Amino acid sequence: MANEKTIWEKLQAIDRRVLYTLLMVIATVSLFFKVNVPTKPGQPTKDLYRLLVDDEALPEGSTVILQSDWTQSTRGESAGQMEALLRILMRRNIKFALLSVADPQAPLVARNVIRAINLERKAKNQREYQVWEDYVNLGYFPNAEGTSNAIAANFKTAVAGRKETPPGSATPLDVFQSPVLSKVSKVEDVPVYINVTGSKTSNILIERLGGRVPFAALVTGVMGPETLNYYQSGQVKGVAIGLNGVAEMESLMEKGLVETGKPEVKSFAGETNYGRGMAYYLALHTCLVLMIVAVVVGNVAMVAARKKK
């Protein structure tokens, strides 16, 4: 009996596999509960939402360049960002030219999200976005620095030769014949350049396109602090950071935006606004609670065990 462990020693000796299993269970179960965690959007996300929804900054029916530089490795953050962004663009009839520079898989991943949002719209009897008429896929460009320099110099030359097949046709046509890019020859012809990225491609774009076109970024949490420097300097007009940024975007879509001294920005109340971001946001909070409890219990147990000796 003399060697029997105290409760504090037992708490300190909990097998890490138990904690990992508990973490997995809590994270999984949390995804099945549709709970809207209260959020207070930060100014960077507010500015991004205003840029995307305000008719003066981005007129309805105009064309933007959407550079999608993420794959499944950052799905937890980037997929929700892409979904929220596409919901806004489609609801405002904004056309977009899609391209990628970070990974050869990125265009396919982006097209899968477009397909998913189209299915969501179809279920609500809303118009689906059509390739050629509403968006074109410019594909993958293997050199981020070189491609950004080329786009800055001459967008039309940078993507020359890229083709897309109109619906009902078997013949691919030059993308600049499409309604999406028929009025675009240089990057300055678009009102906004948007980058959804899981890496530093946003930095590369800012360095080469800064000042030529309003730039917006949706980045992972790891890239957030660095991107905020560009936001604070005015080189990025709006930015959503990580999972928190997704939840903030979804909240703004649901409630709209009212800021002192600025015009009110409409909401999309009644639409599917809360999605992956809020679902993951709840799971994130429950996992953080587990981590905090584990840290507190571990430290209390350590102090109590020392006092027993």
Short mmCIF file of the C-alpha atoms (twelve columns), coordinates in Angstrom:
data_MODEL
# 
_entry.id   MODEL 
# 
loop_
_atom_site.group_PDB 
_atom_site.id 
_atom_site.type_symbol 
_atom_site.label_atom_id 
_atom_site.label_alt_id 
_atom_site.label_comp_id 
_atom_site.label_asym_id 
_atom_site.label_seq_id 
_atom_site.Cartn_x 
_atom_site.Cartn_y 
_atom_site.Cartn_z 
_atom_site.pdbx_PDB_model_num 
ATOM 1   C CA . MET A 1   0.000   0.000  0.000   1 
ATOM 2   C CA . ALA A 2   2.956   2.283  0.581   1 
ATOM 3   C CA . ASN A 3   3.702   2.368  -3.128  1 
ATOM 4   C CA . GLU A 4   0.123   3.094  -4.175  1 
ATOM 5   C CA . LYS A 5   -0.072  6.219  -6.331  1 
ATOM 6   C CA . THR A 6   -2.042  9.226  -5.187  1 
ATOM 7   C CA . ILE A 7   -4.837  10.667 -7.311  1 
ATOM 8   C CA . TRP A 8   -2.483  13.451 -8.369  1 
ATOM 9   C CA . GLU A 9   0.176   11.049 -9.531  1 
ATOM 10  C CA . LYS A 10  -2.435  9.081  -11.453 1 
ATOM 11  C CA . LEU A 11  -3.606  12.265 -13.189 1 
ATOM 12  C CA . GLN A 12  -0.048  13.049 -14.222 1 
ATOM 13  C CA . ALA A 13  0.422   9.528  -15.564 1 
ATOM 14  C CA . ILE A 14  -2.622  9.489  -17.884 1 
ATOM 15  C CA . ASP A 15  -1.654  7.713  -21.104 1 
ATOM 16  C CA . ARG A 16  -1.383  10.165 -23.987 1 
ATOM 17  C CA . ARG A 17  -3.410  7.751  -26.117 1 
ATOM 18  C CA . VAL A 18  -6.363  8.395  -23.817 1 
ATOM 19  C CA . LEU A 19  -6.056  12.133 -24.436 1 
ATOM 20  C CA . TYR A 20  -5.731  11.652 -28.199 1 
ATOM 21  C CA . THR A 21  -8.810  9.400  -28.237 1 
ATOM 22  C CA . LEU A 22  -10.763 11.921 -26.171 1 
ATOM 23  C CA . LEU A 23  -9.653  14.694 -28.531 1 
ATOM 24  C CA . MET A 24  -10.801 12.711 -31.571 1 
ATOM 25  C CA . VAL A 25  -14.184 11.933 -30.011 1 
ATOM 26  C CA . ILE A 26  -14.816 15.531 -28.931 1 
ATOM 27  C CA . ALA A 27  -13.818 16.950 -32.322 1 
ATOM 28  C CA . THR A 28  -15.982 14.441 -34.199 1 
ATOM 29  C CA . VAL A 29  -19.064 14.809 -32.011 1 
ATOM 30  C CA . SER A 30  -18.852 18.614 -32.174 1 
ATOM 31  C CA . LEU A 31  -19.248 18.522 -35.966 1 
ATOM 32  C CA . PHE A 32  -22.747 17.054 -35.615 1 
ATOM 33  C CA . PHE A 33  -24.086 20.017 -33.614 1 
ATOM 34  C CA . LYS A 34  -25.259 23.082 -35.509 1 
ATOM 35  C CA . VAL A 35  -24.426 25.764 -32.963 1 
ATOM 36  C CA . ASN A 36  -23.607 29.300 -34.082 1 
ATOM 37  C CA . VAL A 37  -20.780 30.429 -31.845 1 
ATOM 38  C CA . PRO A 38  -21.037 34.207 -31.216 1 
ATOM 39  C CA . THR A 39  -18.414 36.049 -33.230 1 
ATOM 40  C CA . LYS A 40  -17.252 39.639 -33.412 1 
ATOM 41  C CA . PRO A 41  -15.640 40.140 -36.834 1 
ATOM 42  C CA . GLY A 42  -12.335 41.983 -36.894 1 
ATOM 43  C CA . GLN A 43  -11.679 44.970 -39.131 1 
ATOM 44  C CA . PRO A 44  -9.625  43.031 -41.721 1 
ATOM 45  C CA . THR A 45  -12.553 40.660 -42.347 1 
ATOM 46  C CA . LYS A 46  -15.040 43.537 -42.337 1 
ATOM 47  C CA . ASP A 47  -13.018 45.322 -44.994 1 
ATOM 48  C CA . LEU A 48  -12.872 42.149 -47.073 1 
ATOM 49  C CA . TYR A 49  -16.637 41.699 -46.842 1 
ATOM 50  C CA . ARG A 50  -17.242 45.339 -47.753 1 
ATOM 51  C CA . LEU A 51  -14.920 45.012 -50.747 1 
ATOM 52  C CA . LEU A 52  -16.767 41.920 -51.995 1 
ATOM 53  C CA . VAL A 53  -20.317 43.127 -51.436 1 
ATOM 54  C CA . ASP A 54  -20.187 46.899 -51.978 1 
ATOM 55  C CA . ASP A 55  -21.490 47.852 -55.445 1 
ATOM 56  C CA . GLU A 56  -19.061 50.730 -55.737 1 
ATOM 57  C CA . ALA A 57  -15.956 48.640 -54.991 1 
ATOM 58  C CA . LEU A 58  -17.143 45.607 -56.964 1 
ATOM 59  C CA . PRO A 59  -20.031 46.326 -59.358 1 
ATOM 60  C CA . GLU A 60  -22.477 43.474 -59.821 1 
ATOM 61  C CA . GLY A 61  -21.766 41.487 -62.972 1 
ATOM 62  C CA . SER A 62  -18.095 42.488 -63.191 1 
ATOM 63  C CA . THR A 63  -15.134 40.116 -63.512 1 
ATOM 64  C CA . VAL A 64  -12.480 39.337 -60.904 1 
ATOM 65  C CA . ILE A 65  -9.337  37.211 -61.028 1 
ATOM 66  C CA . LEU A 66  -9.492  34.416 -58.473 1 
ATOM 67  C CA . GLN A 67  -6.159  32.780 -57.719 1 
ATOM 68  C CA . SER A 68  -6.764  29.563 -55.786 1 
ATOM 69  C CA . ASP A 69  -3.539  28.255 -54.230 1 
ATOM 70  C CA . TRP A 70  -4.648  25.637 -51.742 1 
ATOM 71  C CA . THR A 71  -5.168  21.883 -51.693 1 
ATOM 72  C CA . GLN A 72  -6.437  19.299 -49.212 1 
ATOM 73  C CA . SER A 73  -3.544  19.973 -46.828 1 
ATOM 74  C CA . THR A 74  -5.218  23.236 -45.714 1 
ATOM 75  C CA . ARG A 75  -8.803  22.107 -46.295 1 
ATOM 76  C CA . GLY A 76  -9.808  22.843 -42.705 1 
ATOM 77  C CA . GLU A 77  -9.325  26.565 -43.287 1 
ATOM 78  C CA . SER A 78  -9.130  27.166 -47.037 1 
ATOM 79  C CA . ALA A 79  -12.173 25.119 -48.083 1 
ATOM 80  C CA . GLY A 80  -14.464 27.179 -45.863 1 
ATOM 81  C CA . GLN A 81  -12.899 30.390 -47.165 1 
ATOM 82  C CA . MET A 82  -13.422 29.315 -50.763 1 
ATOM 83  C CA . GLU A 83  -17.017 28.291 -50.119 1 
ATOM 84  C CA . ALA A 84  -17.904 31.588 -48.423 1 
ATOM 85  C CA . LEU A 85  -16.202 33.546 -51.198 1 
ATOM 86  C CA . LEU A 86  -17.993 31.664 -53.978 1 
ATOM 87  C CA . ARG A 87  -21.367 32.085 -52.284 1 
ATOM 88  C CA . ILE A 88  -20.863 35.844 -52.292 1 
ATOM 89  C CA . LEU A 89  -19.573 36.029 -55.871 1 
ATOM 90  C CA . MET A 90  -22.372 33.867 -57.249 1 
ATOM 91  C CA . ARG A 91  -25.094 35.735 -55.374 1 
ATOM 92  C CA . ARG A 92  -23.806 38.965 -56.880 1 
ATOM 93  C CA . ASN A 93  -23.340 37.523 -60.394 1 
ATOM 94  C CA . ILE A 94  -19.623 38.276 -60.283 1 
ATOM 95  C CA . LYS A 95  -17.717 36.480 -63.026 1 
ATOM 96  C CA . PHE A 96  -14.267 35.102 -62.277 1 
ATOM 97  C CA . ALA A 97  -11.186 33.778 -64.029 1 
ATOM 98  C CA . LEU A 98  -9.683  30.946 -61.987 1 
ATOM 99  C CA . LEU A 99  -5.959  30.208 -61.929 1 
ATOM 100 C CA . SER A 100 -3.418  28.518 -59.646 1 
ATOM 101 C CA . VAL A 101 0.347   28.733 -59.152 1 
ATOM 102 C CA . ALA A 102 1.045   26.833 -55.912 1 
ATOM 103 C CA . ASP A 103 0.214   23.221 -56.716 1 
ATOM 104 C CA . PRO A 104 -0.874  21.240 -59.804 1 
ATOM 105 C CA . GLN A 105 -3.798  19.822 -57.790 1 
ATOM 106 C CA . ALA A 106 -5.153  23.253 -56.851 1 
ATOM 107 C CA . PRO A 107 -7.328  23.804 -59.979 1 
ATOM 108 C CA . LEU A 108 -9.099  20.461 -59.481 1 
ATOM 109 C CA . VAL A 109 -9.690  21.162 -55.790 1 
ATOM 110 C CA . ALA A 110 -11.147 24.585 -56.674 1 
ATOM 111 C CA . ARG A 111 -13.420 23.099 -59.345 1 
ATOM 112 C CA . ASN A 112 -14.727 20.592 -56.810 1 
ATOM 113 C CA . VAL A 113 -15.752 23.455 -54.511 1 
ATOM 114 C CA . ILE A 114 -17.438 25.252 -57.422 1 
ATOM 115 C CA . ARG A 115 -19.349 22.051 -58.154 1 
ATOM 116 C CA . ALA A 116 -20.414 21.739 -54.508 1 
ATOM 117 C CA . ILE A 117 -21.711 25.315 -54.330 1 
ATOM 118 C CA . ASN A 118 -23.542 24.807 -57.624 1 
ATOM 119 C CA . LEU A 119 -25.263 21.757 -56.164 1 
ATOM 120 C CA . GLU A 120 -26.233 23.857 -53.164 1 
ATOM 121 C CA . ARG A 121 -27.728 26.472 -55.480 1 
ATOM 122 C CA . LYS A 122 -29.500 23.846 -57.581 1 
ATOM 123 C CA . ALA A 123 -31.163 22.419 -54.464 1 
ATOM 124 C CA . LYS A 124 -32.615 25.889 -53.853 1 
ATOM 125 C CA . ASN A 125 -33.718 26.313 -57.488 1 
ATOM 126 C CA . GLN A 126 -31.117 29.027 -58.005 1 
ATOM 127 C CA . ARG A 127 -29.151 29.571 -61.188 1 
ATOM 128 C CA . GLU A 128 -26.035 27.438 -61.390 1 
ATOM 129 C CA . TYR A 129 -22.766 29.053 -62.412 1 
ATOM 130 C CA . GLN A 130 -21.762 27.976 -65.918 1 
ATOM 131 C CA . VAL A 131 -18.283 27.557 -67.273 1 
ATOM 132 C CA . TRP A 132 -17.567 30.048 -70.084 1 
ATOM 133 C CA . GLU A 133 -20.542 32.279 -69.300 1 
ATOM 134 C CA . ASP A 134 -19.792 32.875 -65.612 1 
ATOM 135 C CA . TYR A 135 -16.265 31.606 -65.048 1 
ATOM 136 C CA . VAL A 136 -13.283 30.236 -66.920 1 
ATOM 137 C CA . ASN A 137 -10.526 27.986 -65.683 1 
ATOM 138 C CA . LEU A 138 -7.100  29.222 -66.758 1 
ATOM 139 C CA . GLY A 139 -5.420  26.223 -65.155 1 
ATOM 140 C CA . TYR A 140 -2.106  25.808 -63.392 1 
ATOM 141 C CA . PHE A 141 0.993   27.963 -63.918 1 
ATOM 142 C CA . PRO A 142 4.142   26.292 -62.505 1 
ATOM 143 C CA . ASN A 143 6.157   29.366 -61.523 1 
ATOM 144 C CA . ALA A 144 4.572   31.725 -58.998 1 
ATOM 145 C CA . GLU A 145 7.148   34.518 -59.307 1 
ATOM 146 C CA . GLY A 146 7.377   34.342 -63.089 1 
ATOM 147 C CA . THR A 147 3.613   34.127 -63.537 1 
ATOM 148 C CA . SER A 148 2.987   37.104 -61.242 1 
ATOM 149 C CA . ASN A 149 5.562   39.157 -63.131 1 
ATOM 150 C CA . ALA A 150 3.951   38.192 -66.435 1 
ATOM 151 C CA . ILE A 151 0.471   39.088 -65.186 1 
ATOM 152 C CA . ALA A 152 1.763   42.453 -63.982 1 
ATOM 153 C CA . ALA A 153 3.383   43.152 -67.354 1 
ATOM 154 C CA . ASN A 154 0.560   41.942 -69.612 1 
ATOM 155 C CA . PHE A 155 -2.255  39.727 -68.375 1 
ATOM 156 C CA . LYS A 156 -3.423  38.801 -71.857 1 
ATOM 157 C CA . THR A 157 0.033   37.646 -72.878 1 
ATOM 158 C CA . ALA A 158 0.566   35.814 -69.571 1 
ATOM 159 C CA . VAL A 159 -2.420  33.522 -70.145 1 
ATOM 160 C CA . ALA A 160 -2.266  33.441 -73.939 1 
ATOM 161 C CA . GLY A 161 -3.322  30.158 -75.470 1 
ATOM 162 C CA . ARG A 162 -5.551  29.058 -72.605 1 
ATOM 163 C CA . LYS A 163 -8.824  27.611 -73.869 1 
ATOM 164 C CA . GLU A 164 -12.188 26.692 -72.424 1 
ATOM 165 C CA . THR A 165 -15.065 24.716 -73.938 1 
ATOM 166 C CA . PRO A 166 -18.444 26.507 -73.998 1 
ATOM 167 C CA . PRO A 167 -21.505 24.459 -72.936 1 
ATOM 168 C CA . GLY A 168 -22.956 22.488 -75.846 1 
ATOM 169 C CA . SER A 169 -19.787 22.802 -77.874 1 
ATOM 170 C CA . ALA A 170 -17.030 20.300 -78.542 1 
ATOM 171 C CA . THR A 171 -14.551 22.922 -79.647 1 
ATOM 172 C CA . PRO A 172 -12.375 24.718 -77.075 1 
ATOM 173 C CA . LEU A 173 -12.147 28.458 -77.654 1 
ATOM 174 C CA . ASP A 174 -9.744  31.127 -76.478 1 
ATOM 175 C CA . VAL A 175 -10.765 32.278 -72.999 1 
ATOM 176 C CA . PHE A 176 -10.684 35.925 -74.099 1 
ATOM 177 C CA . GLN A 177 -13.666 35.213 -76.343 1 
ATOM 178 C CA . SER A 178 -15.740 34.338 -73.273 1 
ATOM 179 C CA . PRO A 179 -18.067 36.843 -71.545 1 
ATOM 180 C CA . VAL A 180 -15.765 36.518 -68.519 1 
ATOM 181 C CA . LEU A 181 -12.639 37.973 -70.135 1 
ATOM 182 C CA . SER A 182 -13.933 39.677 -73.269 1 
ATOM 183 C CA . LYS A 183 -13.318 43.104 -71.704 1 
ATOM 184 C CA . VAL A 184 -10.096 42.219 -69.867 1 
ATOM 185 C CA . SER A 185 -6.663  42.625 -71.433 1 
ATOM 186 C CA . LYS A 186 -4.586  43.851 -68.473 1 
ATOM 187 C CA . VAL A 187 -4.802  43.215 -64.758 1 
ATOM 188 C CA . GLU A 188 -5.923  46.791 -64.127 1 
ATOM 189 C CA . ASP A 189 -9.157  45.995 -66.005 1 
ATOM 190 C CA . VAL A 190 -10.496 43.954 -63.076 1 
ATOM 191 C CA . PRO A 191 -11.839 45.692 -59.950 1 
ATOM 192 C CA . VAL A 192 -10.407 43.127 -57.508 1 
ATOM 193 C CA . TYR A 193 -7.731  40.426 -57.534 1 
ATOM 194 C CA . ILE A 194 -8.504  37.706 -54.955 1 
ATOM 195 C CA . ASN A 195 -6.111  35.086 -53.606 1 
ATOM 196 C CA . VAL A 196 -7.192  32.078 -51.518 1 
ATOM 197 C CA . THR A 197 -3.956  30.513 -50.384 1 
ATOM 198 C CA . GLY A 198 -2.364  28.090 -47.968 1 
ATOM 199 C CA . SER A 199 1.143   29.376 -48.646 1 
ATOM 200 C CA . LYS A 200 3.095   32.570 -49.365 1 
ATOM 201 C CA . THR A 201 1.689   33.182 -52.858 1 
ATOM 202 C CA . SER A 202 -0.193  36.189 -51.490 1 
ATOM 203 C CA . ASN A 203 3.158   37.793 -50.615 1 
ATOM 204 C CA . ILE A 204 4.467   37.144 -54.119 1 
ATOM 205 C CA . LEU A 205 1.387   38.760 -55.652 1 
ATOM 206 C CA . ILE A 206 1.591   41.800 -53.401 1 
ATOM 207 C CA . GLU A 207 5.247   42.332 -54.291 1 
ATOM 208 C CA . ARG A 208 4.541   42.244 -58.012 1 
ATOM 209 C CA . LEU A 209 0.991   43.557 -58.379 1 
ATOM 210 C CA . GLY A 210 0.921   46.053 -55.515 1 
ATOM 211 C CA . GLY A 211 -0.706  49.299 -56.545 1 
ATOM 212 C CA . ARG A 212 -1.974  47.970 -59.873 1 
ATOM 213 C CA . VAL A 213 -5.247  46.469 -58.661 1 
ATOM 214 C CA . PRO A 214 -7.113  46.238 -55.326 1 
ATOM 215 C CA . PHE A 215 -5.971  43.010 -53.696 1 
ATOM 216 C CA . ALA A 216 -7.862  40.765 -51.263 1 
ATOM 217 C CA . ALA A 217 -6.554  37.675 -49.504 1 
ATOM 218 C CA . LEU A 218 -8.002  34.699 -47.667 1 
ATOM 219 C CA . VAL A 219 -5.101  32.987 -45.914 1 
ATOM 220 C CA . THR A 220 -4.388  30.281 -43.357 1 
ATOM 221 C CA . GLY A 221 -3.738  31.093 -39.730 1 
ATOM 222 C CA . VAL A 222 -0.015  30.509 -40.202 1 
ATOM 223 C CA . MET A 223 0.153   33.192 -42.916 1 
ATOM 224 C CA . GLY A 224 -2.118  35.583 -41.015 1 
ATOM 225 C CA . PRO A 225 0.415   37.670 -39.039 1 
ATOM 226 C CA . GLU A 226 2.577   38.248 -42.111 1 
ATOM 227 C CA . THR A 227 -0.407  39.174 -44.303 1 
ATOM 228 C CA . LEU A 228 -1.698  41.599 -41.675 1 
ATOM 229 C CA . ASN A 229 1.442   43.688 -42.191 1 
ATOM 230 C CA . TYR A 230 0.417   44.222 -45.802 1 
ATOM 231 C CA . TYR A 231 -3.153  44.953 -44.734 1 
ATOM 232 C CA . GLN A 232 -2.038  47.586 -42.237 1 
ATOM 233 C CA . SER A 233 0.084   49.246 -44.909 1 
ATOM 234 C CA . GLY A 234 -2.908  49.367 -47.264 1 
ATOM 235 C CA . GLN A 235 -1.454  46.956 -49.817 1 
ATOM 236 C CA . VAL A 236 -4.172  44.416 -49.010 1 
ATOM 237 C CA . LYS A 237 -7.663  45.879 -48.898 1 
ATOM 238 C CA . GLY A 238 -9.207  43.080 -46.880 1 
ATOM 239 C CA . VAL A 239 -8.156  39.759 -45.420 1 
ATOM 240 C CA . ALA A 240 -9.776  36.724 -43.784 1 
ATOM 241 C CA . ILE A 241 -7.409  34.688 -41.632 1 
ATOM 242 C CA . GLY A 242 -7.789  31.003 -40.913 1 
ATOM 243 C CA . LEU A 243 -10.855 29.310 -39.501 1 
ATOM 244 C CA . ASN A 244 -11.692 32.385 -37.443 1 
ATOM 245 C CA . GLY A 245 -11.880 34.394 -40.665 1 
ATOM 246 C CA . VAL A 246 -14.298 31.878 -42.175 1 
ATOM 247 C CA . ALA A 247 -16.610 32.102 -39.167 1 
ATOM 248 C CA . GLU A 248 -16.449 35.911 -39.340 1 
ATOM 249 C CA . MET A 249 -17.279 35.884 -43.065 1 
ATOM 250 C CA . GLU A 250 -20.259 33.606 -42.474 1 
ATOM 251 C CA . SER A 251 -21.473 35.824 -39.637 1 
ATOM 252 C CA . LEU A 252 -21.237 38.930 -41.836 1 
ATOM 253 C CA . MET A 253 -23.119 37.156 -44.628 1 
ATOM 254 C CA . GLU A 254 -25.898 36.374 -42.187 1 
ATOM 255 C CA . LYS A 255 -26.075 39.733 -40.371 1 
ATOM 256 C CA . GLY A 256 -24.598 42.300 -42.776 1 
ATOM 257 C CA . LEU A 257 -22.252 45.096 -41.810 1 
ATOM 258 C CA . VAL A 258 -22.981 48.410 -40.137 1 
ATOM 259 C CA . GLU A 259 -20.025 50.674 -39.317 1 
ATOM 260 C CA . THR A 260 -20.038 54.219 -37.988 1 
ATOM 261 C CA . GLY A 261 -19.516 56.734 -40.771 1 
ATOM 262 C CA . LYS A 262 -19.723 54.145 -43.547 1 
ATOM 263 C CA . PRO A 263 -22.593 52.969 -45.764 1 
ATOM 264 C CA . GLU A 264 -24.403 49.869 -44.558 1 
ATOM 265 C CA . VAL A 265 -23.450 46.671 -46.387 1 
ATOM 266 C CA . LYS A 266 -26.273 44.221 -47.008 1 
ATOM 267 C CA . SER A 267 -26.546 40.719 -45.634 1 
ATOM 268 C CA . PHE A 268 -27.642 37.526 -47.348 1 
ATOM 269 C CA . ALA A 269 -30.141 36.580 -44.641 1 
ATOM 270 C CA . GLY A 270 -32.288 33.623 -45.642 1 
ATOM 271 C CA . GLU A 271 -29.514 32.036 -47.682 1 
ATOM 272 C CA . THR A 272 -27.106 29.262 -46.673 1 
ATOM 273 C CA . ASN A 273 -24.529 31.380 -44.866 1 
ATOM 274 C CA . TYR A 274 -23.345 29.310 -41.927 1 
ATOM 275 C CA . GLY A 275 -21.458 26.313 -43.226 1 
ATOM 276 C CA . ARG A 276 -18.091 24.678 -42.814 1 
ATOM 277 C CA . GLY A 277 -16.614 27.645 -40.945 1 
ATOM 278 C CA . MET A 278 -19.087 27.691 -38.080 1 
ATOM 279 C CA . ALA A 279 -19.200 23.882 -37.898 1 
ATOM 280 C CA . TYR A 280 -15.429 23.670 -37.553 1 
ATOM 281 C CA . TYR A 281 -15.383 26.714 -35.277 1 
ATOM 282 C CA . LEU A 282 -17.435 24.869 -32.640 1 
ATOM 283 C CA . ALA A 283 -15.139 21.843 -32.907 1 
ATOM 284 C CA . LEU A 284 -12.117 24.116 -32.510 1 
ATOM 285 C CA . HIS A 285 -13.529 25.641 -29.333 1 
ATOM 286 C CA . THR A 286 -14.391 22.298 -27.748 1 
ATOM 287 C CA . CYS A 287 -10.881 20.988 -28.511 1 
ATOM 288 C CA . LEU A 288 -9.353  24.131 -27.035 1 
ATOM 289 C CA . VAL A 289 -11.431 23.615 -23.888 1 
ATOM 290 C CA . LEU A 290 -10.035 20.070 -23.614 1 
ATOM 291 C CA . MET A 291 -6.497  21.393 -24.025 1 
ATOM 292 C CA . ILE A 292 -6.991  24.049 -21.338 1 
ATOM 293 C CA . VAL A 293 -8.524  21.527 -18.936 1 
ATOM 294 C CA . ALA A 294 -5.648  19.109 -19.553 1 
ATOM 295 C CA . VAL A 295 -3.053  21.828 -18.916 1 
ATOM 296 C CA . VAL A 296 -4.770  23.039 -15.741 1 
ATOM 297 C CA . VAL A 297 -5.265  19.518 -14.349 1 
ATOM 298 C CA . GLY A 298 -1.679  18.579 -15.175 1 
ATOM 299 C CA . ASN A 299 -0.232  21.612 -13.409 1 
ATOM 300 C CA . VAL A 300 -2.494  21.297 -10.379 1 
ATOM 301 C CA . ALA A 301 -1.620  17.605 -10.104 1 
ATOM 302 C CA . MET A 302 2.114   18.374 -10.354 1 
ATOM 303 C CA . VAL A 303 1.947   20.989 -7.573  1 
ATOM 304 C CA . ALA A 304 -0.173  18.732 -5.331  1 
ATOM 305 C CA . ALA A 305 2.120   15.750 -5.884  1 
ATOM 306 C CA . ARG A 306 5.184   17.816 -4.910  1 
ATOM 307 C CA . LYS A 307 3.514   18.982 -1.719  1 
ATOM 308 C CA . LYS A 308 2.804   15.347 -0.753  1 
ATOM 309 C CA . LYS A 309 6.495   14.496 -0.907  1 
# 
